[in-house]
Amino acid sequence: MSENRAEISQLGEFGLIDRISGNVALTQASTLKGIGDDAAVIDIGHEALLVSTDMLVEGIHFDLAYMPLQHLGYKSVAVNVSDIAAMNGKAEQITVSIALSSRFSLQAVDALYEGIRAACANYNIDLVGGDTTSSTSGLIISITVLGRAQKNRITYRSGAKANDIICVTGDLGAAFIGLQILEREKEVFLTDPNMQPDLENFEYLVGRQLRPEARTNIVYDLAELGVQPTSMIDVSDGLASELLHLAKNSKVGVRLFEDKVPVDQLTYNTAVEFNIDPITCALNGGEDYELLFTISQEDHEKLKNHPDIHLIGYMHDKIDQNIMITKQGNVVPITAQGWNHFRS
């Protein structure tokens, strides 16, 4: 074995992606966008085909101790549909590939696909294929989603300009707090199997973790309001991480205002109960699957009264100066501390 062996953990997930993509050459004229955004973009004439793939691995992305298989099936579709929404497109088809160990029964597979079919019905998409194989280490789900968008409506991560307004949908941090609740109840059960989960007051938070929704409605709202986002991404790894992706790809800086970041009151109160800073949950929790996007100053009037879109900051021309203004008026750097595969 080479003495110069390099560990993947030295790079982390995003460094690994950069390393792979740096050695990939695009040769097809129809490939408009390859690695590096929420979806690849393929020229199919007057429209573009959007393609994205996500993999969910047992023990990494989900824990079947508290994740019902129906919810897992639904979530696995929703997180892929979210990638298409983040390109300002509409998902139309998916393929589903699964690897199963021998501990899964036919009834378990039926339950998983019950959730997948429910998501397909909700998002009006077709399940058109996939693959099945055996696994020695639990359950693995890989979904490829196909979508469509008009070429002039596609929104990339790279289009933000200085003075563009930063917007985010919904509220943030709830999925992370939902996970903390589920992990707490799991530990209680392992200590005393006779104890029943205490989730009565946490349905919203737990639901945000177990059964998130892709914000496809926002894509339609933006179109109806005549708003073309300048850049967009979905919030899967945490607000801070996604802001830095937009900043890096667009070659601009971020100025975020803490008091504008939307945190649900139940999320706030429960975070305090767990002795976690609520803004930390919003910045670094991940799995909210809200849409984070920028708009030009000219579109401010069109969105300022939208009940589910929050204006939380703006982009500026100082590249690599990514900062948050706290409620006390202090300036702190934005750092990504959300989930990062392979990082030690």
C-alpha positions as CSV (number, residue, x, y, z in Angstrom):
1,M,0.0,0.0,0.0
2,S,1.3,3.5,-0.9
3,E,2.8,5.5,2.0
4,N,1.2,8.6,0.4
5,R,-2.3,7.3,0.8
6,A,-4.7,10.3,1.1
7,E,-7.9,10.0,3.2
8,I,-11.2,11.1,1.8
9,S,-11.9,12.8,5.2
10,Q,-9.2,15.3,4.4
11,L,-11.4,16.7,1.7
12,G,-14.9,16.1,3.0
13,E,-18.0,15.7,0.8
14,F,-17.8,19.0,-1.1
15,G,-14.0,18.7,-1.6
16,L,-14.5,15.2,-3.0
17,I,-17.2,16.5,-5.4
18,D,-14.8,19.3,-6.6
19,R,-12.0,16.7,-7.1
20,I,-14.3,14.5,-9.1
21,S,-15.8,17.2,-11.2
22,G,-12.4,18.8,-11.9
23,N,-11.5,15.7,-13.8
24,V,-14.7,15.5,-15.8
25,A,-14.8,16.9,-19.4
26,L,-18.2,17.6,-21.0
27,T,-18.2,16.6,-24.7
28,Q,-21.9,16.7,-25.7
29,A,-23.3,19.9,-27.1
30,S,-26.6,19.0,-25.4
31,T,-25.1,19.0,-21.9
32,L,-25.8,22.6,-20.8
33,K,-24.9,22.0,-17.1
34,G,-23.0,19.1,-15.5
35,I,-21.8,18.5,-12.0
36,G,-22.1,21.4,-9.6
37,D,-25.8,22.4,-9.3
38,D,-29.0,20.9,-7.9
39,A,-29.5,19.2,-11.2
40,A,-27.8,18.6,-14.5
41,V,-29.4,20.4,-17.5
42,I,-29.8,18.7,-20.9
43,D,-30.8,20.5,-24.1
44,I,-33.9,18.8,-25.6
45,G,-35.0,21.5,-28.0
46,H,-37.0,24.5,-26.9
47,E,-37.0,23.1,-23.3
48,A,-34.4,21.6,-21.1
49,L,-34.4,18.2,-19.3
50,L,-33.4,18.4,-15.6
51,V,-31.7,15.3,-14.0
52,S,-30.8,14.8,-10.4
53,T,-29.9,11.8,-8.2
54,D,-29.9,11.3,-4.5
55,M,-29.0,8.3,-2.4
56,L,-30.3,7.5,1.1
57,V,-28.3,5.0,3.2
58,E,-29.6,3.3,6.3
59,G,-27.5,4.4,9.3
60,I,-26.4,7.6,7.5
61,H,-29.5,9.3,6.3
62,F,-32.2,7.5,8.3
63,D,-32.7,5.3,11.3
64,L,-35.5,2.7,11.0
65,A,-35.8,2.7,14.8
66,Y,-38.1,5.7,14.4
67,M,-38.5,6.2,10.6
68,P,-41.6,4.4,9.3
69,L,-41.0,2.9,5.9
70,Q,-44.0,4.7,4.4
71,H,-42.5,8.0,5.5
72,L,-39.1,7.0,4.2
73,G,-40.5,6.2,0.8
74,Y,-42.2,9.6,0.7
75,K,-39.2,11.5,1.9
76,S,-36.9,9.8,-0.6
77,V,-39.0,11.2,-3.4
78,A,-39.6,14.6,-1.9
79,V,-35.9,15.3,-1.5
80,N,-35.3,14.6,-5.1
81,V,-38.3,16.6,-6.3
82,S,-36.8,19.5,-4.2
83,D,-33.7,19.5,-6.4
84,I,-35.8,20.1,-9.5
85,A,-37.7,22.9,-7.7
86,A,-34.4,24.4,-6.8
87,M,-33.7,24.8,-10.6
88,N,-37.1,26.5,-11.0
89,G,-38.3,23.4,-12.8
90,K,-41.1,20.8,-12.6
91,A,-40.4,17.2,-11.8
92,E,-42.1,14.6,-14.1
93,Q,-40.6,11.2,-13.6
94,I,-38.5,9.2,-11.2
95,T,-36.6,5.9,-11.2
96,V,-36.1,4.1,-7.9
97,S,-33.3,1.6,-7.1
98,I,-33.1,-0.2,-3.8
99,A,-30.7,-2.6,-2.1
100,L,-32.2,-4.8,0.6
101,S,-30.7,-7.1,3.2
102,S,-32.4,-10.3,4.1
103,R,-34.0,-8.8,7.2
104,F,-36.6,-7.0,5.0
105,S,-39.8,-8.7,4.2
106,L,-42.2,-8.3,1.3
107,Q,-44.5,-6.4,3.6
108,A,-41.6,-4.0,4.3
109,V,-41.0,-3.4,0.6
110,D,-44.8,-2.8,0.1
111,A,-44.7,-0.2,2.9
112,L,-41.8,1.6,1.4
113,Y,-43.4,1.7,-2.0
114,E,-46.7,2.8,-0.5
115,G,-44.9,6.0,0.6
116,I,-43.2,6.4,-2.8
117,R,-46.5,6.1,-4.6
118,A,-48.1,8.6,-2.3
119,A,-45.3,11.1,-3.1
120,C,-45.7,10.5,-6.8
121,A,-49.4,11.2,-6.5
122,N,-48.8,14.4,-4.5
123,Y,-46.2,15.8,-6.9
124,N,-47.9,14.4,-10.0
125,I,-44.9,12.4,-11.2
126,D,-44.5,8.9,-12.6
127,L,-42.4,6.1,-11.3
128,V,-40.9,4.7,-14.6
129,G,-38.2,2.3,-13.6
130,G,-35.3,1.4,-11.4
131,D,-33.4,-1.5,-10.1
132,T,-33.3,-3.9,-7.1
133,T,-30.4,-5.8,-5.6
134,S,-29.3,-7.4,-2.4
135,S,-27.4,-5.7,0.4
136,T,-25.2,-6.9,3.2
137,S,-25.7,-3.7,5.3
138,G,-29.3,-2.7,5.5
139,L,-31.4,-0.6,3.1
140,I,-30.1,1.7,0.4
141,I,-32.5,3.8,-1.8
142,S,-31.3,5.7,-4.9
143,I,-33.7,7.9,-6.8
144,T,-33.1,9.7,-10.1
145,V,-35.6,12.4,-10.9
146,L,-36.3,13.8,-14.3
147,G,-37.8,17.3,-14.7
148,R,-38.4,19.9,-17.3
149,A,-38.1,23.7,-17.6
150,Q,-38.0,26.4,-20.2
151,K,-34.4,27.3,-20.8
152,N,-34.9,31.0,-19.9
153,R,-36.6,30.0,-16.6
154,I,-33.9,27.7,-15.3
155,T,-32.2,29.1,-12.2
156,Y,-28.6,28.1,-11.4
157,R,-26.6,28.7,-8.2
158,S,-24.3,31.0,-10.1
159,G,-26.5,33.9,-11.1
160,A,-26.6,36.1,-8.0
161,K,-25.4,39.7,-8.3
162,A,-24.3,42.3,-5.8
163,N,-27.3,43.9,-4.2
164,D,-29.6,41.0,-5.0
165,I,-32.0,40.3,-2.1
166,I,-31.7,36.9,-0.3
167,C,-35.0,35.1,0.2
168,V,-35.9,31.9,1.9
169,T,-39.3,30.0,2.2
170,G,-41.0,28.6,5.2
171,D,-39.1,28.3,8.4
172,L,-35.7,26.8,9.3
173,G,-34.3,24.5,12.0
174,A,-37.5,22.4,12.6
175,A,-36.2,19.3,10.9
176,F,-33.0,19.3,13.1
177,I,-35.0,19.8,16.3
178,G,-37.4,17.0,15.2
179,L,-34.3,14.7,14.8
180,Q,-33.2,15.6,18.4
181,I,-36.6,14.7,19.7
182,L,-36.6,11.4,17.9
183,E,-33.1,10.6,19.1
184,R,-34.1,11.4,22.7
185,E,-37.1,9.2,22.6
186,K,-35.0,6.4,21.0
187,E,-32.6,6.6,24.0
188,V,-35.5,6.5,26.4
189,F,-36.9,3.4,24.7
190,L,-33.5,1.6,24.7
191,T,-33.2,2.3,28.4
192,D,-36.8,1.2,29.2
193,P,-38.7,-0.6,26.3
194,N,-41.9,-0.2,28.3
195,M,-41.8,3.6,27.8
196,Q,-43.9,5.0,25.0
197,P,-42.6,7.8,22.8
198,D,-43.7,11.3,24.0
199,L,-44.4,13.1,20.8
200,E,-47.8,14.6,21.4
201,N,-46.6,18.2,21.4
202,F,-44.0,17.8,18.7
203,E,-46.0,16.6,15.6
204,Y,-44.8,19.6,13.5
205,L,-41.1,19.2,14.3
206,V,-41.1,15.4,14.0
207,G,-43.1,15.6,10.7
208,R,-40.5,18.1,9.3
209,Q,-37.8,15.4,9.9
210,L,-39.7,12.3,8.9
211,R,-41.9,13.6,6.0
212,P,-40.6,16.8,4.5
213,E,-42.3,18.5,1.6
214,A,-40.6,19.8,-1.6
215,R,-41.6,23.5,-2.1
216,T,-42.9,23.0,-5.6
217,N,-45.7,25.5,-4.9
218,I,-43.1,28.3,-4.7
219,V,-42.0,27.6,-8.3
220,Y,-45.6,28.3,-9.4
221,D,-45.9,31.3,-7.2
222,L,-42.8,32.9,-8.6
223,A,-44.0,32.3,-12.2
224,E,-47.4,33.8,-11.4
225,L,-45.8,36.9,-9.8
226,G,-43.5,37.3,-12.7
227,V,-40.3,36.8,-10.6
228,Q,-37.2,35.1,-12.1
229,P,-34.8,34.3,-9.3
230,T,-31.2,35.1,-10.0
231,S,-29.9,32.1,-8.1
232,M,-31.4,29.3,-6.1
233,I,-30.7,26.2,-4.1
234,D,-32.7,24.0,-1.7
235,V,-31.8,23.9,2.0
236,S,-30.6,20.3,2.6
237,D,-27.3,20.9,4.4
238,G,-28.3,24.0,6.4
239,L,-28.8,27.7,5.6
240,A,-25.2,28.6,6.1
241,S,-23.8,25.9,3.8
242,E,-26.3,26.8,1.1
243,L,-25.6,30.5,1.3
244,L,-21.9,29.8,0.9
245,H,-22.7,27.6,-2.2
246,L,-24.6,30.5,-3.8
247,A,-21.8,33.0,-2.8
248,K,-19.0,30.8,-4.2
249,N,-20.8,29.9,-7.4
250,S,-21.9,33.5,-8.0
251,K,-18.7,35.1,-6.9
252,V,-20.3,37.5,-4.5
253,G,-20.5,37.9,-0.7
254,V,-23.4,37.4,1.8
255,R,-24.8,39.8,4.3
256,L,-27.4,38.0,6.4
257,F,-29.5,39.5,9.2
258,E,-30.1,37.1,12.2
259,D,-33.4,38.8,13.1
260,K,-34.8,38.1,9.6
261,V,-34.1,34.3,9.6
262,P,-37.5,32.5,10.0
263,V,-37.6,30.2,13.0
264,D,-41.0,28.7,14.1
265,Q,-41.9,29.4,17.7
266,L,-42.1,25.7,18.6
267,T,-38.7,25.2,17.1
268,Y,-37.3,28.1,19.1
269,N,-38.8,26.9,22.4
270,T,-37.8,23.3,21.9
271,A,-34.2,24.3,20.9
272,V,-34.0,26.2,24.2
273,E,-35.2,23.1,26.0
274,F,-32.3,21.2,24.4
275,N,-29.9,24.0,25.3
276,I,-29.3,24.6,21.6
277,D,-29.1,28.1,20.1
278,P,-32.2,28.4,17.8
279,I,-30.2,30.3,15.2
280,T,-27.6,27.5,15.2
281,C,-30.4,25.1,14.3
282,A,-31.5,27.3,11.4
283,L,-28.0,27.9,10.1
284,N,-26.6,24.4,10.4
285,G,-29.4,21.9,11.0
286,G,-30.3,21.0,7.4
287,E,-33.0,18.8,5.9
288,D,-35.6,21.6,5.9
289,Y,-35.9,21.4,2.1
290,E,-37.0,25.0,1.9
291,L,-35.9,27.1,-1.1
292,L,-33.2,29.7,-0.8
293,F,-32.9,32.1,-3.6
294,T,-31.9,35.6,-4.7
295,I,-33.9,38.2,-6.5
296,S,-33.1,41.5,-8.1
297,Q,-34.0,44.7,-6.3
298,E,-36.6,45.4,-8.9
299,D,-38.6,42.3,-7.8
300,H,-38.8,43.4,-4.2
301,E,-42.3,44.8,-4.4
302,K,-43.6,41.6,-6.0
303,L,-42.5,39.4,-3.1
304,K,-42.5,41.7,0.0
305,N,-46.1,40.6,1.0
306,H,-45.8,36.9,0.2
307,P,-46.8,35.1,3.4
308,D,-44.2,32.3,3.0
309,I,-41.2,34.1,1.5
310,H,-38.8,35.9,3.9
311,L,-36.3,38.5,2.9
312,I,-33.2,37.8,5.0
313,G,-30.3,39.7,3.6
314,Y,-28.5,40.6,0.4
315,M,-25.5,39.8,-1.7
316,H,-22.6,42.3,-2.0
317,D,-19.5,42.7,-4.1
318,K,-17.0,41.8,-1.4
319,I,-16.1,38.2,-2.4
320,D,-15.4,35.9,0.5
321,Q,-16.9,38.4,3.0
322,N,-19.8,36.2,4.2
323,I,-21.2,37.7,7.4
324,M,-24.2,37.7,9.6
325,I,-25.4,40.8,11.6
326,T,-26.6,39.5,14.9
327,K,-29.7,40.8,16.8
328,Q,-27.2,42.8,19.0
329,G,-25.6,44.4,15.9
330,N,-22.4,42.3,16.0
331,V,-20.8,41.1,12.8
332,V,-19.9,37.4,12.7
333,P,-18.6,35.2,9.9
334,I,-20.9,32.7,8.3
335,T,-19.4,29.2,8.5
336,A,-20.9,26.0,7.3
337,Q,-21.2,23.5,10.1
338,G,-24.0,21.4,8.7
339,W,-23.8,17.7,7.7
340,N,-20.8,17.0,5.5
341,H,-20.2,13.4,4.5
342,F,-16.6,12.0,5.0
343,R,-15.5,14.9,7.1
344,S,-13.7,13.7,10.2
